[in-house]
Amino acid sequence: MGHPHLSTGGAEVEATTTVSKKELATTRRKKGWNQKTLAPYLFLSPFFIVFLIFMVYPIIESLYLSFTSTQGTSSEWIGLENFKNILTDGLFWKSLSNVFIILLVQVPLMLILGTLLAVILNSKFLKAKALFRLMIFLPVLIDLVTYSIVFSIIFHEQYGIMNYLLGVLHIDPIQWFSDPFWSKVLIIIAVTWRWTGYNTIILLAGLSAVDDSLYESAEVDGASKFTQFFKITIPMLKPILLFCGILSTIGTIQLFTEPSLLTNGGPNNATNTPVMYLYQFGFQSFQFGYASAAAYIITIIVGIISFFQIKLSKGGEI
Amino acid sequence: MKKTSLFTKMAAYLFLIVVCIASVYPFYWMFVGSTLTDSDIFQFPPKLLPSGEFMNNLTGLAASAPVWKGLGNSLLITIVFTIATLYLCAIAGYAFAKFEFKGKNVMFVVVLLTMMLPAQVTLIPLFKMVIGLGWQNQPQAVILPALANAFGVFFMRQNMMSIPTEMIEAARIDGSGEISIFHKIILPTTLPPLAALGILSFIQQWGNYLWPLIILQERESTTLPVLLSMLVAPGQVVHYGQVLAGTVISIVPVIILFLLLQKYFIAGIYGGSVKG
C-alpha cells in the first residue's frame, strides 16, 4: 500500500532537518499541546464509535458464530463442523467455480477494454472528448437492480433486441437464460457493461499523469505507437491496472444482484454464486452459524487471491 | 511529433462509437420501454421509438406498489447517509492525514484491513443486532451500519495528505482552535474530493440492494430498487412497462446529481495530477 513508505520518508526528512527548525517545531507544539494532542482522538471518535459497533464487533461475532450451530435462537459450539459441511457441499463448489469462470473471462476483458478506451480518450486527435467520456461513464450511474431488469428484457430469448440483431446476422437465437453456458456469458456481458466505464475513468486519470516527455523522447528514438503502448503506457499503468484488477476480482467473487435478478442463479445453478449461497442459508433458512462460516470462507478466498495478485505483480504501489 | 495515421484514427473512432452505442443503448431502451404497453415491449421485431404510455405506466405502477413511498425512502436514506458519511470520513481522514498520535498506525491498519474484507462477513451479526434493536423496516437500519465507511476515511486521508501543513500551523499561530481549523480551513479546501466521495457514496447507497432486501422487507418501508425487484420476482405476472417507468424514476436523482457535480467528480478521481 506504500503508506509506510510515506511516513518513513517523512521521518528521514525530519531527521535531516537542522536543529533550529526542530526547536522551532517543538516550541510550536508546546504552545497548543493539549488541544493538538487530543484533537485527533476527538476527530476520530465519531467514526470509530460507528466503526467498532457496526464493523469490528460484527466481524468478530461472525467468526464466533461460524463455530456454532446457531439457527434462530438455538446455539451450540460445534467446532469446525460448519466449515467441513460447506467444503463438502457440491453446491458451494459449484457456486465458487461459477464466479471463478466468470471472473477469469470478465476481469481481463474489462481491463483490456478499459485500457484501450482510456488510451483513445487520452489521445490528442480525439474530438468531443467530454461527450465520449460521459457516454462511457454513464453505466456507472445506474443501480444494479435497474440495469438487471433492463438487461433481462434486452436479452429476452423470444422478444429481446439482442436475439433480434443476431437474427438479422442469420445467427440462431441464443438461450441466454436457459442454457448454462450462455447464462454465464450473459452475466459477463452485464457486469462488463456496468463496470468498464468506471475502470476507464480510473485508468484515464492514471494516463493523464504520465509525463508527455516520455512519449516525445520515444518518438525521437523512432519507437512506433505500438511499442510505445507496451513499453511506456502499460508499465506506467501497471499499479492502476493492479488496483482495478483486485477491486474487480473481489467484486466478482461477491456477485449477488445480477445473478439473483437476471438468472436467479439458474439454469441448474449455472450462475449460482457464493454470496447467493450465503443468502439462502442465512436469510431464507436462518442458519446463522452455517452462513457465517460461508462468509469467512469467502473472506479467506478473497484474501488469498488479493495476496497473490499483489505478489505476482511484485507489489506495485497502490 | 509523428501524426497518428488516418487508419488508426478511423479505427479508434469506430471502436469508440460502437462502445458508446452499447453503453447508452440500455438507457435509451429503458426510456422507450417505459413509454410502451406490455404487449408492445414484447413484440418482434422490438420497437425502437417511444410511444405515449409513460403516464399510464406510472399511474398503473403507483396503483400496484407504493412507488412514491419507495422513492421517498430511498431519498431519505441516501441523503442522510451521504451527508453523515462525508462529515465522519472527512474529520477522521483529517486526523489520519495531518496528526501524529499514539495508536495511529494500528488504527489505520485496522481501517485498511476491514476495507478489504467482503461486506458479507458482517451481514449475520448485523442482522441479529438490528433485529434485537427493533430497527427492522426503519431507515436507520440501513444508514447507521453503512457509516462504518472505511473506504471513505481512506479516500479522504489520501486527499488530505497534500494539504500544506504550513497552512494549518499558520492558523494555529493565529490562535484558531483545532475544531474551527477543520471547519473553516480544511473542509473548504477539500470540497472537490468531498464532492467526489459524495457522489460515489450517493450512487452506492442508492443502488444498495442486498442489505435493504434483508432488513427492509415491508413494501412501505423499503427502497425503490428493492421495491422494483419485488415486482419482477419470479412466480407473478410482471408488468414490464410499469416496472420500466419505475426504473426511469429511480435513475433520475442519480443523473441529476451527476450532472451537477460532474466536474468535481472527475477532478476528484484525478486527484492532484490534472494537467492543464
Interface residues (C-beta under 8 A of the other chain):
Chain A: M1 H3 L6 R28 K31 G32 Q35 K36 T37 A39 P40 Y41 L42 F43 L44 P46 F47 F48 V50 F51 I53 F54 M55 V56 Y57 P58 I59 E61 S62 L65 L113 L116 L117 I120 L121 S123 K124 F125 L126 F132 R133 L134 M135 I136 L138 P139 V140 L141 I142 D143 L144 V145 T146 Y147 I149 V150 F151 S152 I153 I154 H156 Q158 Y159 G160 I161 Y164 W193 T196 G197 I201 I202 A205 S208 A209 E216 E219 K225 I250 I253 Q254 F256 T257 L261 N264 V275 L278 Y279 G282 F283 F288 A291 S292 A295 Y296 I298 T299 V302 G303 S306
Chain B: M1 K2 T4 T8 K9 A12 Y13 F15 L16 V19 C20 A22 S23 V24 Y25 P26 F27 W29 M30 G33 I41 F42 Q43 F44 P45 P46 Y87 L88 C89 I91 A92 Y94 A95 F96 F99 F101 K104 M107 F108 V110 V111 L112 T114 M116 L117 P118 A119 Q120 V121 T122 L123 I124 P125 L126 F127 K128 M129 L144 P145 L147 A148 A150 V153 M161 E169 R172 I173 G177 E178 I179 F182 I203 W206 G207 Y209 L210 I214 P225 V226 L228 S229 V232 P234 Y240 V243 L244 T247 S250 I251 V254 I255 F258 Q262 I266 I269 Y270 G271 S273 V274 K275
